[in-house]
């Protein structure tokens, strides 16, 4: 009988990054307990399809529930001896936070407080959690460095992610809970989030509908391919927590260090999908920024890995998956 490694808790396991990371951990022999509330922020069918692939693994157990439910979380932590907790569950999206602020406070602040409390009570050896490049706001320093000041968020979503980093620091300082925060930069790829530009653009291009091009296309994004993200996280797992200072606290940028112009990004998608986009040019949206650019040198130094996927290759892989998943000839 196959012997699996210790239990790992992955919150948001049915999400984009959560699914890919859970799959990698399962393939590596870890026993994964996944929790997700399967909310309807975007297609629950996509989340269910991701989950169906994870459920094929003998070493995977899914629990449907919300991290806001402290009683449920406590029962899960009581039942399993977690070697590691990877917290990816959150209410995502910058623009949606303008419409539904309370959802973000509950999921991203209250939910994270529950995770921290459970990790403290059970003396978890390492908590890895998702932050976001959105914490940089309108940062003028290029590229964005983890040493930059990030105390002027321009969306509630960004504010909740910065709050997570501050809460994590407090628990590190008071209780010596080792935490690692990951500021993700525009992650894309197969099984991605339908609310992200590359996904909505693809849908619109295929159906010959207009795409909304904000800031009249004068935008740059540090698009980061999902496989590079997962490899980075897995190496951080293997490396273990940061313990060189009295407060075992660390934050990394998880980016590609190669910003791409939005016009070029759309051009690649058009080539991959074989159709020309109908572009509707619009001004900048509230809470959005003109450019993101990750300084990843500290990450590269600590895990000896540099993201390598070019935008052309990454969008090709996404487009192939997109056409197969939606049966597009």
N, C-alpha and C positions, 0 to 999 in steps of 0.2 A: 504493500500500500504506500502511495506517495506521501512523504512527509512535507508539510508546508511550513513556511517560516511564520514568525509571530504575527499577531493581528495588527492591521493598520486600519485606522478609521479614515475614510474619505467622505467629507461632506460635499454635497452637490455632485454626486457621482454620475447623475444622468445628464449633467451639463456638458458643454463642449470639452473643456480642459479636463473636467472630472472624469469623463468617460475614457479619454485617451490615457490619462494617468493611471486610472484603475486597471485598464487593460494591460499596460506595461508592467505594473506591479504583479498582476495575476500571472503574466507570462514569466516573470522572474521568480515565481514561487511563493509570493507573499499571500497571506490570507487577508482578504479585503472585506471589511464591513462597510457598506455604502449606505448613506442616508441622503434622501432627497424628497422634497415635498411635491415635486412634479407640478409646479405652478404653471399658469397659462399665460405668462408673459410672452412666450412664443409657443409654437406648435408642440403640444404634448405628444403628438404622434412621433415626432423626431426623437424626443426624450425616451419614449417607450421603445423605439427601435434601437436606440443605443443600449438601453438596459437589457433588451432581449439578447444582445450579443454578449453582454457581461454575464448574464444568468446561465450561459452555457458552461461557465467555469465551475468546477467542483469547489474551488477555494474562494467563492464569492457569495456573500449574503447581502440581500437588499432589505433595507428597512424604510418604509415610506413614512415620512414625518418631517416636521419643521424644527429647525434649530432654535426657534423662539420658544419651543416647548421644553422647559428646563427639566421637568419630571421625566419626560421621555429620554432626554440626553443622559440624565443621571442613571437611569436604568440600564442604558446601553453601556456606559462606562463601568457600572457595577458588574455587568455580565461578562465583559471581555477585558483581558489584560493587554491593553494596546501598547505596542512598542513605539508607535509613532502616530501622530494625528496630523492629517493634511486637510486644512479648512479652505474649501473653494466655494462653498455655498454662499450666495449673496443675491440681492436684487441688483441686477446689472442694468446698464444703460444710462447715459448722461441725460438725454432729452426726456426720458420717461420720468426722471426724478423731479422735473419741473411740474409734472401733472399729478404725481402720486407720492408726495414727500413722506407720508407716514409709513408707507410700505418699506421705504429705505431705512428709516429709523428702527423699525421692528426687526427686519432681517439682518441689516448690516451692523447695527449697534447693539441692540438687545441680544440678538443671536450670537454675536461674537463674545459678548460678556458671558453668556452661558457656556460657550466653548472654553473660554479662559478659566472660569470657575471649575469646570469639570477637570480640565488639565491640571489645575493646581491641586485639587482634592486627591487626584489619583497619581500625582507626581509623574506626569508624562515626561519622558526624556527629551522630546523635541516636538514642538508645534511649528509646522510650516503653514503659512496662511497667505491668501491672495490679497495683495494691495492693487494699485493701478497707476499707470502713467498719468492718469488724470489729476493726481495730487500736485503735479507741477504747475497746473493752472497756466497763467500767461508768463511763465518763466522766460526771461530774456537770455539766460545762459544757454548756449548751444555747444555741445550736446548736454542733455539733462543728466546731472550727476546726483547720486544719493547724498552727497554732501551739501547740495543746494538747499536754501530755505524753501519750505513748502507750506507756508502758513497763510496763503491767500487763495484758497480753492474757489473756483468760479462756477461750481455746480454742487448741489447737495450730495450727489453721488460721490464726488471727489472729497467732500467734507467728511462723509462717513468712512471712506477709506483712510484718510489721514487720522481720523479718530481711532480706527483700528490699530494703526501704528503706535499711537500714543498709549492706548490701553495695553498693548503688548509690552511696551517699554515698562510701564508701571508694574506689570506682573513679573517681568524679568527682574526688576530692581527689588521689589518687595519679597518675592517668593522664589527667586532664582529659577524661574520657569524659562528654559531655553526656547527662544522663538526666532524664526526666520521669515521676514516679509518679502513678498515678491511683487515688484511693480511691473505688471505685464504691459507690453506695448503692442496694441492692435494685433491680437493673435488671429490667424486665419488658417483655413485648410478644410479637408474633408470632415463631414459631420459637424460643421461649424454652426454658429448662431445665425438664424435667419434675419435678425434685426441689424446685423452688421452690413456695411456698405457693399462689400464684395458679393454678399449673398442677395441682398435686395436688388443690386444692379443686375446680377445674373438673371434673376426672375423677370425683371422688367425687360431686359434685352431680348430674352427668349420669347416673351409675349408681346414684343414690339410696343411696349409702353414707355413713357418718358421716365428718365432717371433724374433725381434731384441732385444737382451738382452745387454744393454750397460754397460760399465765398468765391463764386464764379470760377471754381476750379483751381484757385490759387491756394492749394493746401498740400502739405506733405505729411506722410505718415510713415513711421518706422514699423512696417508690416513684418510680423514675426511668425514664421511657419510653425505649425503645431508640433511637428517632430522635433524641431530645435528646442521648443519650450519643454517638452517632455524629457528630452535628454538632459537639459539643464537641471530640471527638478530632480530627476533620478540621481544625478551626480551629487546634488546637494544632500539628498537622503543618505547616500553612501558615505559622504564626507562627515555627516553628523553635525551637531549644533556648534555654534561659535562659542568657545569657552575661554578665549584669551584675555578677557576683561572680567571684572567682578560682576558685571551685568551681561548675561549671555544673550545679547540682542544683536540682530543683524538684518540689514535690508539690502536687496539686490535689485538692479534693473534687469528684466528679462526682455531683451530686445534684439534687433538684428543689426543695429548700428549702421543702417543704410536707408535713410528716408527716401521715399518714392513720391514723385509728383503725381497728383491725382489724375491729371490728363493722361499721363503715360500708363497709369494703373488701369484706367478705363480702356485705353487702346489695346492693352494686352488681353483684357477680358473679351473685347470685341473679336479679336483674332481667334481666341480659344473657342468662343461660342459660334463663330461664323456669321455674326450679324452685327450691324452697326447700331450703336446706341442712339436713342432720341434724347437729347440733353436739354434739361430745363435748368438754366443757370439762376441761382438764388444767392442772397446775401448770407453772411455768416450767421449761424444759429446761436442763440444764447447758450452759454455754457461750453461752447466749442472753442478749439484753439487752432491757429493756422498751421502749426508744425509740431511734430513730436520726433525726438531724436535721442536715443538711449546711449549713454556712456556705459559700456559693459566691461571695462577693463578690470574692475575688481572681481566681477564674476568669472571672467576668463582666467584670472590669476588663481582664484580659489578652487576652480573645478577643472582647469586645463581643457576647456572646451569653448569654442567660438561658433555661434550659429553660422551655417554655411549655405542655407537654401536661398537661392536667388528668387526674386519676385516672379520671374517668368516661369521657373520650374514649379514653384509653389502654386501659382494660379492654374498651371496646367494640370497638376494633380487634383486641385479642387474642382476644376471644370469637368474632368473625367468622372469624378465621383458624382458631381451634381447631375450630369446627364444620365448616368446609370441609375442613380437613386430615383430620379423623377421620370425615368423612361423616355428621355428625349433623344430622338434619333439624330 
